Amino acid sequence: MRRAIILLRRRAISSIPVLLIVVIFTFFLLESASGDAVDAYLGSIGGGDAALRQSLRESYGLDQSMFARLWLYLSSLARLDLGWSVAFGRPVGALIAERLPNTLLLMGSATALSFGLGSALGILAGARPGGLRDRLLSIGSLIVYAIPSFWLGLVLSIAFSVKLRWFPIAGVETIASGKTGFSRALDIADHLVLPVGALALIYLALFLRVMRSGMAEAWKLDFVLFARAKGLSRSRIVLRHVARNALLPLVTMLGLQSAAMLGGSVVIESIFAIPGFGRLAQEAVNGRDAPLLMGIIVTSAVLVISVNFLVDLVYAALDPRIGASEGGA
């Protein structure tokens, strides 16, 4: 426990400059784009005179210099205030709090499915490297990994929602259904089958290949050869020695792919009309809502950092040398 606390403290301290760099870089990137939320708003209402434009810019602080606005934003961020959305006319934090749970549910379900099933299939493939089962799973994973997520989502939607009508075509739950408790949970699960499947299949293939490659390398290690020389059963060697050693690169890959999965959820949410983080980002871009975009990017960075915190803890549990080296540093 003490090593885990030290590890988390070190990671938290190192993540502060990373988050600061993300905020500053994103701020200047958005500032370099032409137009702002006032221009988008005036365009949506058919235009306005110079006095109205100036009044709106002053009310939202857009008349100040770029560095003054950056300092104000950093000061507000230090107080956990993400600012005010120009397009929605609401606090950015409230908008994110409404949409984020749907994205976390989609990402969490897809991550659990892809990691669990991908590692299990990787163990099956790597149990006998070069065998028929290994070849079939490797070829199948390569085909699935080559499929674009947006195409897979559209195909699943057309096949199972439009043609067969097995699953709902859009949304995260039935609107105004009045369901509560377990019946509502089943309704949400029914809506998430296709989007979770579309998002998880790509990463399932990736985790399968990483697990299979790790096991193929583990079979050549000395302690595995020693276990085979002792006459241990193949299943025991696979589960207790080879698979556990191959999990280390798989856990590392899980942390690296967290940002990619967050980006993939944007596409899936658009296809299945899920009111989540991705659709909110799309609406912010369409409305040129810089404060909302900043809040989305900052929250995304915090999510990725948090996932990597958890990955570090799991990695330290699988390999005690990691925790020991951090604790003794």
C-alpha positions as CSV (number, residue, x, y, z in Angstrom):
1,M,0.0,0.0,0.0
2,R,2.8,2.4,0.8
3,R,4.5,1.7,-2.5
4,A,1.2,2.3,-4.3
5,I,0.7,5.7,-2.6
6,I,4.3,6.7,-3.5
7,L,3.7,5.6,-7.1
8,L,0.5,7.6,-7.4
9,R,2.0,10.6,-5.8
10,R,4.9,10.6,-8.3
11,R,2.6,10.1,-11.2
12,A,0.3,12.9,-10.0
13,I,3.2,15.3,-9.7
14,S,4.5,14.4,-13.2
15,S,1.1,14.8,-14.7
16,I,0.7,18.4,-13.7
17,P,3.1,19.8,-16.3
18,V,1.7,17.5,-18.9
19,L,-1.8,18.8,-18.3
20,L,-0.5,22.4,-18.3
21,I,1.2,21.9,-21.7
22,V,-2.1,20.4,-23.1
23,V,-4.1,23.4,-21.9
24,I,-1.7,26.0,-23.2
25,F,-1.1,24.3,-26.6
26,T,-4.9,23.8,-27.1
27,F,-5.6,27.4,-26.2
28,F,-3.2,28.8,-28.7
29,L,-4.4,26.2,-31.3
30,L,-8.0,27.4,-30.9
31,E,-6.9,31.0,-31.0
32,S,-5.2,30.5,-34.3
33,A,-8.5,29.3,-35.9
34,S,-10.6,31.9,-37.8
35,G,-13.8,33.2,-36.2
36,D,-15.2,32.6,-32.7
37,A,-18.5,31.8,-31.0
38,V,-19.9,35.3,-31.5
39,D,-19.4,35.0,-35.3
40,A,-21.1,31.5,-35.3
41,Y,-24.0,32.9,-33.2
42,L,-24.5,36.0,-35.4
43,G,-24.4,33.7,-38.5
44,S,-27.1,31.5,-37.0
45,I,-29.5,34.4,-36.5
46,G,-28.8,36.0,-39.9
47,G,-26.1,38.5,-38.9
48,G,-26.0,41.6,-36.7
49,D,-24.5,45.1,-36.6
50,A,-21.1,46.1,-35.3
51,A,-22.5,47.3,-32.0
52,L,-24.1,44.0,-31.2
53,R,-20.9,42.1,-32.2
54,Q,-18.9,44.3,-29.9
55,S,-21.3,44.0,-27.0
56,L,-21.3,40.2,-27.2
57,R,-17.5,40.1,-27.4
58,E,-17.2,42.3,-24.3
59,S,-19.8,40.2,-22.4
60,Y,-17.8,37.0,-23.1
61,G,-14.4,38.6,-22.5
62,L,-13.3,38.1,-26.2
63,D,-12.3,41.7,-26.4
64,Q,-9.3,41.2,-24.1
65,S,-5.8,40.2,-25.3
66,M,-5.0,36.5,-25.9
67,F,-2.5,36.3,-23.0
68,A,-5.0,38.0,-20.7
69,R,-7.7,35.4,-21.6
70,L,-5.2,32.6,-21.1
71,W,-4.3,33.8,-17.6
72,L,-8.0,34.2,-16.7
73,Y,-8.7,30.7,-18.0
74,L,-5.8,29.1,-16.0
75,S,-6.9,31.0,-12.9
76,S,-10.5,29.7,-13.3
77,L,-9.1,26.2,-14.0
78,A,-7.2,26.2,-10.8
79,R,-10.6,26.8,-9.0
80,L,-12.0,23.8,-11.0
81,D,-14.1,26.3,-13.1
82,L,-14.2,25.3,-16.7
83,G,-15.9,28.5,-17.9
84,W,-19.1,29.4,-19.6
85,S,-20.4,27.9,-22.9
86,V,-21.2,30.6,-25.4
87,A,-23.2,28.3,-27.7
88,F,-25.3,26.7,-25.0
89,G,-25.4,29.6,-22.5
90,R,-24.6,27.2,-19.6
91,P,-21.6,26.3,-17.5
92,V,-19.2,24.0,-19.3
93,G,-18.9,21.8,-16.2
94,A,-22.6,21.2,-16.1
95,L,-22.7,20.2,-19.8
96,I,-19.8,17.8,-19.4
97,A,-21.3,16.3,-16.3
98,E,-24.5,15.5,-18.3
99,R,-22.7,13.9,-21.3
100,L,-19.7,12.3,-19.7
101,P,-21.5,9.3,-18.0
102,N,-22.8,8.0,-21.4
103,T,-19.3,8.1,-22.8
104,L,-17.7,6.5,-19.8
105,L,-20.4,3.7,-19.9
106,L,-19.6,3.1,-23.6
107,M,-15.8,3.2,-23.1
108,G,-15.9,1.1,-20.0
109,S,-18.1,-1.6,-21.5
110,A,-16.0,-1.7,-24.7
111,T,-12.7,-1.8,-22.8
112,A,-13.9,-4.6,-20.5
113,L,-15.2,-6.6,-23.5
114,S,-12.2,-6.1,-25.7
115,F,-9.6,-6.6,-23.0
116,G,-11.2,-9.7,-21.4
117,L,-12.2,-11.5,-24.6
118,G,-9.1,-10.4,-26.4
119,S,-6.7,-11.6,-23.7
120,A,-8.7,-14.9,-23.5
121,L,-8.5,-15.5,-27.2
122,G,-4.8,-14.5,-27.2
123,I,-4.1,-17.1,-24.6
124,L,-5.9,-19.7,-26.8
125,A,-3.8,-18.7,-29.8
126,G,-0.5,-18.5,-27.8
127,A,-1.0,-21.8,-26.0
128,R,0.3,-23.6,-29.1
129,P,2.2,-21.1,-31.3
130,G,2.1,-22.0,-35.0
131,G,-0.9,-24.4,-34.6
132,L,-4.1,-24.3,-36.6
133,R,-6.0,-22.5,-33.8
134,D,-3.2,-19.9,-33.6
135,R,-3.3,-19.3,-37.4
136,L,-7.1,-19.0,-37.6
137,L,-7.3,-16.5,-34.7
138,S,-4.3,-14.5,-36.0
139,I,-5.9,-14.2,-39.5
140,G,-9.3,-13.4,-38.1
141,S,-7.9,-10.7,-35.8
142,L,-5.9,-9.1,-38.6
143,I,-9.1,-8.9,-40.7
144,V,-11.1,-7.4,-37.9
145,Y,-8.3,-4.9,-37.1
146,A,-8.2,-3.7,-40.7
147,I,-12.0,-2.8,-40.6
148,P,-12.6,1.0,-40.0
149,S,-14.8,1.5,-36.9
150,F,-17.2,3.8,-38.6
151,W,-17.8,1.2,-41.4
152,L,-18.3,-1.5,-38.8
153,G,-20.7,0.6,-36.9
154,L,-22.8,1.4,-40.0
155,V,-22.9,-2.3,-41.1
156,L,-24.0,-3.4,-37.6
157,S,-26.6,-0.7,-37.5
158,I,-28.0,-1.6,-40.9
159,A,-27.9,-5.4,-40.4
160,F,-29.2,-5.7,-36.8
161,S,-31.3,-2.6,-36.4
162,V,-32.7,-1.8,-39.8
163,K,-33.0,-5.2,-41.4
164,L,-33.4,-7.7,-38.5
165,R,-34.7,-5.2,-35.9
166,W,-33.0,-7.0,-33.1
167,F,-31.6,-3.9,-31.4
168,P,-32.5,-0.2,-31.1
169,I,-31.1,1.9,-33.9
170,A,-30.1,5.0,-31.8
171,G,-29.8,6.5,-28.4
172,V,-28.7,5.2,-25.0
173,E,-32.2,4.3,-23.7
174,T,-35.8,4.5,-24.7
175,I,-37.1,8.1,-24.4
176,A,-39.9,8.7,-21.9
177,S,-40.2,4.9,-21.2
178,G,-40.8,5.4,-17.5
179,K,-38.6,2.4,-16.7
180,T,-36.7,2.3,-13.5
181,G,-34.3,-0.1,-11.7
182,F,-33.4,-3.4,-13.4
183,S,-35.8,-2.9,-16.3
184,R,-34.1,0.4,-17.2
185,A,-30.7,-1.2,-16.9
186,L,-31.8,-3.9,-19.4
187,D,-33.1,-1.2,-21.7
188,I,-29.7,0.6,-21.6
189,A,-27.8,-2.6,-22.2
190,D,-30.1,-3.4,-25.2
191,H,-29.2,0.0,-26.7
192,L,-25.5,-0.4,-26.0
193,V,-25.0,-3.8,-27.6
194,L,-24.2,-2.5,-31.1
195,P,-22.2,0.6,-30.2
196,V,-20.1,-1.4,-27.7
197,G,-19.6,-4.2,-30.2
198,A,-18.5,-1.8,-32.9
199,L,-16.0,-0.1,-30.6
200,A,-14.7,-3.2,-28.9
201,L,-14.1,-5.4,-31.9
202,I,-11.3,-3.3,-33.2
203,Y,-9.4,-3.3,-29.9
204,L,-10.3,-6.9,-29.2
205,A,-8.3,-7.8,-32.3
206,L,-5.4,-5.6,-31.1
207,F,-5.3,-7.1,-27.6
208,L,-5.5,-10.6,-29.0
209,R,-2.4,-10.0,-31.2
210,V,-0.5,-8.4,-28.4
211,M,-1.3,-11.2,-26.0
212,R,-0.5,-13.9,-28.6
213,S,2.9,-12.2,-29.4
214,G,3.7,-11.9,-25.7
215,M,3.0,-15.6,-25.1
216,A,5.1,-16.6,-28.1
217,E,8.1,-14.8,-26.6
218,A,7.4,-16.1,-23.1
219,W,7.7,-19.7,-24.3
220,K,11.4,-19.1,-25.0
221,L,12.2,-17.8,-21.5
222,D,14.3,-19.8,-19.1
223,F,11.8,-20.2,-16.3
224,V,9.2,-21.6,-18.8
225,L,11.8,-24.1,-20.2
226,F,12.6,-25.1,-16.6
227,A,8.8,-25.6,-15.8
228,R,8.5,-27.8,-18.9
229,A,11.6,-29.8,-17.8
230,K,10.0,-30.4,-14.4
231,G,7.1,-32.1,-16.2
232,L,4.4,-29.6,-15.3
233,S,1.2,-29.9,-17.4
234,R,0.9,-27.6,-20.4
235,S,-2.3,-26.0,-19.1
236,R,-0.6,-25.2,-15.8
237,I,2.5,-23.7,-17.6
238,V,0.2,-21.6,-19.8
239,L,-2.0,-20.2,-17.1
240,R,0.5,-19.8,-14.2
241,H,3.7,-18.8,-16.1
242,V,3.3,-17.9,-19.7
243,A,0.0,-16.0,-19.6
244,R,0.9,-13.9,-16.5
245,N,4.2,-12.9,-18.1
246,A,2.5,-11.9,-21.3
247,L,-0.1,-9.8,-19.5
248,L,2.6,-7.1,-18.8
249,P,2.7,-5.7,-22.4
250,L,-1.0,-6.1,-22.7
251,V,-1.6,-3.9,-19.6
252,T,0.8,-1.3,-21.1
253,M,-1.1,-1.4,-24.4
254,L,-4.4,-0.8,-22.5
255,G,-3.1,2.5,-21.1
256,L,-1.7,3.6,-24.5
257,Q,-5.0,2.8,-26.2
258,S,-7.2,4.7,-23.8
259,A,-6.8,7.9,-25.7
260,A,-7.5,6.2,-29.0
261,M,-10.6,4.5,-27.6
262,L,-11.9,7.9,-26.4
263,G,-11.4,9.2,-29.9
264,G,-13.1,6.2,-31.4
265,S,-16.1,6.8,-29.2
266,V,-16.7,10.1,-30.9
267,V,-17.3,8.3,-34.2
268,I,-19.5,5.6,-32.6
269,E,-21.6,8.2,-30.7
270,S,-22.3,10.0,-34.0
271,I,-23.4,6.8,-35.8
272,F,-25.7,5.6,-33.0
273,A,-26.8,9.1,-31.9
274,I,-25.6,8.6,-28.3
275,P,-25.7,11.9,-26.4
276,G,-22.1,11.6,-25.1
277,F,-18.8,13.4,-25.0
278,G,-18.2,12.9,-28.7
279,R,-21.4,14.6,-29.9
280,L,-20.8,17.4,-27.4
281,A,-17.4,18.0,-29.0
282,Q,-19.0,18.0,-32.5
283,E,-21.6,20.6,-31.4
284,A,-18.8,22.7,-29.8
285,V,-16.9,22.7,-33.1
286,N,-19.9,23.6,-35.1
287,G,-20.7,26.5,-32.8
288,R,-17.0,27.5,-32.5
289,D,-17.4,27.3,-28.8
290,A,-13.8,27.6,-27.6
291,P,-14.6,27.4,-23.8
292,L,-16.6,24.3,-24.3
293,L,-13.9,22.7,-26.5
294,M,-11.2,23.6,-23.9
295,G,-13.3,22.0,-21.2
296,I,-13.8,18.8,-23.3
297,I,-10.0,18.6,-24.1
298,V,-9.0,19.2,-20.5
299,T,-11.5,16.6,-19.2
300,S,-10.3,14.1,-21.9
301,A,-6.7,14.7,-20.8
302,V,-7.6,14.1,-17.1
303,L,-9.4,10.9,-18.1
304,V,-6.4,9.5,-20.0
305,I,-4.1,10.4,-17.2
306,S,-6.4,8.7,-14.7
307,V,-6.6,5.5,-16.8
308,N,-2.8,5.5,-16.9
309,F,-2.7,5.8,-13.1
310,L,-4.8,2.7,-12.9
311,V,-2.6,0.9,-15.4
312,D,0.4,1.8,-13.3
313,L,-1.2,0.2,-10.3
314,V,-2.1,-3.0,-12.1
315,Y,1.4,-3.1,-13.7
316,A,2.9,-2.8,-10.2
317,A,0.7,-5.6,-8.9
318,L,1.7,-7.9,-11.8
319,D,5.4,-7.0,-11.5
320,P,6.4,-6.1,-7.9
321,R,9.7,-4.7,-9.2
322,I,7.9,-1.7,-10.6
323,G,6.5,-0.7,-7.2
324,A,9.7,-1.5,-5.5
325,S,11.7,0.7,-7.8
326,E,9.3,3.6,-7.4
327,G,9.2,3.2,-3.7
328,G,13.0,3.1,-3.3
329,A,13.6,6.0,-5.7
